[in-house]
Structures are given as structure tokens and as C-alpha cells.
Amino acid sequence: MPGTEGDSEDDDTVSKQVKANTQQNEQANDDDALEDTPKSKGSNKRIEQKVQKDSETIQVQQLLEKIDEYENKIEDYKSELDKVNKELEQLRGDNQKLKDENSSLLRVISQLSSMKPLK
């Protein structure tokens, strides 16, 4: 899970590896300038592949962190939606009670209106 202490150590390790690989790559480029042999070309190729792999690993970790953030936001929105739906059901119940009371009051008023006044 991104955001844990272990992941922070992994990020530091990957970061150190990328820096080391970049330095090795730079050193290999300097060495290649001095000596352009098949051995140095193969070594340089392996270093480039390692740097590429490390870069991809970092990108995957960043994407996983974003996914985790989005999942947390979705959970927050679901919780808020549940709360709003409960309030809506309560309001619908209150509305129905008011309609029933209104109907009863109208019947009483109608009956009172139809009564003959007392003298």
C-alpha cells in the first residue's frame, strides 16, 4: 500500500538506485568516449536498460499512489452520499406526515364549514 513506512524506504532505495545507475551511465559514456569496444557498448546497454526499468518502477509506484488517493476519495464520496440519502429518506417521511396532517385538517375545516351556526 502506498504511503506506508516500508514504501518510503522502497522509494528511497529506488531513488538511490536511479541516481547510482545514472552516475554509472554517465561514467560509462565517459569511458565509451575513451574506448569504444563491444564490451563497453554491452555494459552501457545494460545500464540504460536498468535505468529504464527503474524509471518505469517509479512511474508505476506513482500511479499506484494516485489510484490509492482516488479510491480514498471515492470512499469519502460514498460515505457522504449515504449520509445524504438517509437525510432524504427522513425528509420524505416528514413530508408524507405533513401531507397526511394537511389532509386531516382540510377534512375538519370542510366539516366545520358545512355545519349550521349555533344561535
Backbone bond lengths (Angstrom), bond angles and torsions (degrees), N, CA, C in turn:
res aa  C-N    CA-C-N  psi(-1)  N-CA   C-N-CA  omega(-1)  CA-C   N-CA-C  phi
1 M - - - 1.455 - - 1.522 109.54 -
2 P 1.294 120.17 127.24 1.455 121.94 176.49 1.507 110.51 -63.66
3 G 1.337 114.35 148.37 1.448 118.66 177.01 1.515 113.42 96.68
4 T 1.336 117.57 -3.25 1.452 119.12 179.05 1.516 108.97 -91.12
5 E 1.317 115.61 166.72 1.454 120.60 -177.29 1.516 111.09 -63.31
6 G 1.324 116.96 -39.72 1.459 121.35 179.37 1.515 111.29 -61.51
7 D 1.326 117.50 -37.82 1.457 121.09 179.23 1.520 110.95 -66.84
8 S 1.309 116.27 -35.42 1.456 120.09 178.20 1.520 109.84 -62.25
9 E 1.326 116.30 -42.19 1.459 120.36 177.45 1.517 109.87 -65.16
10 D 1.350 117.54 -40.00 1.455 121.12 177.89 1.516 110.40 -63.00
11 D 1.340 117.06 -42.10 1.462 120.88 178.11 1.520 110.51 -60.96
12 D 1.345 116.67 -42.83 1.461 120.79 178.74 1.517 110.16 -62.80
13 T 1.326 116.43 -42.19 1.462 120.92 -179.45 1.518 109.92 -63.98
14 V 1.332 116.61 -46.36 1.465 120.42 179.81 1.523 109.62 -63.09
15 S 1.317 116.41 -42.26 1.464 120.29 179.24 1.529 110.67 -60.76
16 K 1.326 116.74 -43.82 1.473 120.87 178.82 1.520 110.29 -64.05
17 Q 1.350 116.06 -39.67 1.458 119.60 179.93 1.530 110.59 -64.84
18 V 1.333 115.78 -41.91 1.463 119.00 179.60 1.523 110.37 -63.07
19 K 1.328 116.84 -43.59 1.468 120.10 178.50 1.522 110.85 -62.17
20 A 1.342 115.77 -44.98 1.461 119.72 179.85 1.521 110.30 -63.11
21 N 1.315 116.75 -42.83 1.468 119.92 179.82 1.522 111.22 -65.97
22 T 1.316 116.40 -37.61 1.461 119.83 177.55 1.520 110.26 -63.83
23 Q 1.337 115.79 -43.21 1.469 119.74 177.92 1.525 110.66 -63.84
24 Q 1.334 115.74 -41.34 1.465 119.07 178.47 1.525 110.07 -63.66
25 N 1.314 115.38 -39.81 1.459 120.15 179.86 1.529 110.54 -63.77
26 E 1.337 115.92 -43.10 1.458 120.01 177.79 1.522 110.50 -63.10
27 Q 1.330 116.02 -42.40 1.469 120.95 178.97 1.523 109.91 -63.88
28 A 1.352 115.03 -40.99 1.454 119.00 179.66 1.526 110.20 -64.64
29 N 1.324 116.97 -38.48 1.467 119.94 177.62 1.517 110.83 -63.96
30 D 1.343 116.17 -40.41 1.466 119.92 176.99 1.518 110.32 -63.69
31 D 1.330 116.56 -42.73 1.461 120.94 179.67 1.523 110.50 -65.31
32 D 1.347 116.03 -38.49 1.457 120.13 179.53 1.525 110.97 -64.51
33 A 1.297 116.41 -32.61 1.453 119.45 178.25 1.527 109.91 -65.26
34 L 1.347 116.25 -33.88 1.454 120.35 179.76 1.526 111.33 -81.64
35 E 1.330 115.48 -39.30 1.462 119.10 -175.34 1.524 108.60 -140.91
36 D 1.292 118.67 113.56 1.449 122.99 -177.70 1.525 109.29 -103.93
37 T 1.336 114.86 78.93 1.461 120.64 -178.91 1.519 109.14 -107.82
38 P 1.327 118.06 162.47 1.463 120.71 176.92 1.524 111.73 -59.09
39 K 1.334 117.31 -34.02 1.468 120.01 -179.70 1.526 110.57 -64.10
40 S 1.326 117.33 -44.68 1.460 120.21 -179.12 1.525 110.96 -68.35
41 K 1.329 117.04 -33.94 1.460 120.03 177.47 1.523 110.66 -65.39
42 G 1.322 117.97 -41.23 1.464 122.08 178.40 1.514 111.40 -66.22
43 S 1.317 116.68 -40.72 1.463 121.26 178.73 1.521 110.06 -64.57
44 N 1.325 115.01 -43.22 1.459 120.10 179.35 1.527 110.26 -62.88
45 K 1.308 117.22 -40.31 1.465 122.28 179.44 1.527 110.13 -62.57
46 R 1.344 117.30 -43.97 1.466 121.00 179.04 1.528 110.48 -63.31
47 I 1.299 116.38 -40.81 1.470 120.10 179.58 1.526 109.81 -65.11
48 E 1.314 117.72 -42.82 1.457 120.90 178.52 1.525 111.03 -62.27
49 Q 1.328 116.43 -40.07 1.460 120.35 177.99 1.527 110.57 -64.86
50 K 1.333 117.22 -40.40 1.466 121.61 179.29 1.530 110.16 -64.92
51 V 1.327 116.94 -42.95 1.469 120.75 178.65 1.528 109.33 -63.01
52 Q 1.320 116.82 -41.68 1.459 121.16 178.85 1.525 110.45 -62.35
53 K 1.331 116.12 -44.79 1.469 120.79 179.92 1.534 110.42 -63.48
54 D 1.328 116.75 -42.89 1.472 120.20 178.52 1.523 111.05 -63.04
55 S 1.313 116.34 -40.14 1.462 120.96 178.88 1.532 110.33 -63.60
56 E 1.322 116.48 -42.38 1.458 120.63 178.20 1.524 111.21 -64.62
57 T 1.333 116.38 -38.57 1.468 120.68 178.29 1.523 110.74 -62.09
58 I 1.307 116.25 -42.12 1.469 120.56 178.93 1.528 109.85 -64.63
59 Q 1.325 116.81 -41.90 1.461 120.24 179.53 1.527 110.77 -63.61
60 V 1.328 117.03 -40.62 1.463 120.66 178.48 1.521 109.93 -63.56
61 Q 1.331 117.25 -43.06 1.465 120.09 179.13 1.524 110.83 -62.42
62 Q 1.308 117.51 -40.76 1.458 120.63 178.57 1.524 110.80 -64.42
63 L 1.321 116.69 -40.35 1.462 120.14 177.77 1.523 111.12 -65.23
64 L 1.323 117.52 -40.19 1.464 120.88 178.03 1.523 110.99 -63.54
65 E 1.309 116.74 -38.07 1.471 120.03 177.27 1.525 110.29 -64.85
66 K 1.325 117.38 -41.66 1.464 120.31 178.28 1.524 110.77 -64.68
67 I 1.312 116.99 -41.12 1.467 120.78 178.03 1.516 109.81 -60.44
68 D 1.324 116.62 -43.47 1.468 121.02 179.22 1.525 110.85 -61.96
69 E 1.328 116.63 -42.17 1.472 120.53 177.70 1.532 110.56 -61.70
70 Y 1.331 116.47 -45.40 1.465 120.31 179.69 1.522 111.51 -63.70
71 E 1.332 116.76 -39.82 1.470 119.54 178.61 1.530 110.52 -63.77
72 N 1.324 116.55 -39.09 1.468 120.03 177.38 1.528 110.65 -64.42
73 K 1.323 116.89 -41.71 1.471 120.33 178.16 1.527 110.52 -63.66
74 I 1.316 116.49 -41.38 1.463 120.31 178.95 1.517 110.14 -61.25
75 E 1.327 117.71 -43.43 1.465 121.26 178.29 1.530 110.55 -61.82
76 D 1.332 116.68 -41.13 1.471 120.13 177.48 1.527 110.51 -61.87
77 Y 1.340 116.44 -44.07 1.462 120.32 179.39 1.523 111.55 -64.57
78 K 1.325 117.26 -39.12 1.466 120.69 177.79 1.526 110.48 -62.58
79 S 1.317 116.21 -42.81 1.458 121.08 179.19 1.523 110.46 -62.55
80 E 1.314 116.42 -45.03 1.469 121.21 178.66 1.525 110.43 -63.54
81 L 1.313 117.15 -40.92 1.463 121.60 179.01 1.524 110.83 -63.39
82 D 1.318 117.61 -42.38 1.466 120.96 177.24 1.527 110.78 -59.91
83 K 1.326 116.15 -42.55 1.461 121.23 179.61 1.526 110.77 -62.41
84 V 1.321 116.15 -45.16 1.467 121.30 -179.81 1.524 110.50 -65.64
85 N 1.331 117.64 -39.57 1.465 120.61 178.42 1.527 111.67 -63.95
86 K 1.333 117.17 -37.93 1.469 120.19 177.21 1.526 110.27 -64.33
87 E 1.330 116.23 -42.98 1.462 120.37 177.95 1.529 110.26 -62.53
88 L 1.330 117.07 -40.19 1.454 121.35 179.53 1.530 110.87 -62.30
89 E 1.318 117.29 -44.44 1.464 120.59 178.55 1.529 110.96 -62.69
90 Q 1.332 117.24 -39.54 1.463 121.60 177.45 1.526 110.29 -62.53
91 L 1.330 116.30 -44.19 1.464 120.82 179.59 1.526 111.45 -65.71
92 R 1.317 117.17 -37.06 1.470 120.01 177.59 1.526 110.22 -65.13
93 G 1.326 116.25 -40.56 1.468 119.72 176.99 1.520 111.43 -63.49
94 D 1.336 116.20 -45.09 1.471 120.61 177.95 1.530 110.34 -61.51
95 N 1.323 117.40 -40.61 1.458 122.04 179.53 1.535 110.59 -62.22
96 Q 1.325 116.61 -43.12 1.463 120.19 179.79 1.531 110.74 -64.10
97 K 1.326 117.44 -40.65 1.473 120.60 177.70 1.523 110.43 -61.21
98 L 1.324 116.50 -43.51 1.467 120.28 179.30 1.532 111.37 -64.11
99 K 1.315 117.21 -39.03 1.466 120.37 177.11 1.526 110.52 -62.79
100 D 1.337 115.97 -43.13 1.467 120.16 179.50 1.531 110.72 -63.95
101 E 1.325 117.69 -43.15 1.465 121.62 178.52 1.523 110.50 -64.05
102 N 1.325 116.25 -41.84 1.466 120.95 178.90 1.530 110.32 -60.80
103 S 1.306 116.35 -44.59 1.455 121.18 179.37 1.531 110.57 -61.49
104 S 1.329 116.77 -42.92 1.470 120.62 178.51 1.524 111.40 -63.46
105 L 1.311 116.43 -43.30 1.473 120.22 179.03 1.537 111.10 -63.72
106 L 1.312 117.00 -39.32 1.462 119.71 178.07 1.529 111.16 -63.75
107 R 1.324 117.96 -38.58 1.471 120.99 177.34 1.521 110.45 -64.01
108 V 1.328 116.67 -43.23 1.466 120.37 180.00 1.521 110.04 -63.93
109 I 1.331 116.86 -44.68 1.470 120.64 179.21 1.524 110.14 -61.69
110 S 1.317 116.56 -41.62 1.459 121.00 179.30 1.531 110.56 -62.32
111 Q 1.328 116.51 -42.99 1.469 119.81 178.92 1.526 111.16 -66.47
112 L 1.302 116.40 -40.93 1.467 119.84 178.87 1.530 110.47 -65.90
113 S 1.304 117.95 -36.60 1.457 121.98 -179.76 1.526 111.30 -67.62
114 S 1.300 116.02 -33.65 1.468 118.96 -177.24 1.528 111.93 -83.04
115 M 1.304 119.01 -9.36 1.467 121.88 178.85 1.518 110.37 -75.51
116 K 1.331 115.28 147.52 1.459 119.99 177.41 1.531 108.00 -79.34
117 P 1.285 115.14 139.11 1.465 117.88 179.52 1.533 110.71 -66.05
118 L 1.276 116.88 145.79 1.464 123.23 176.76 1.514 109.75 -80.39
119 K 1.368 115.80 140.09 1.453 119.43 179.02 1.481 110.60 -114.87
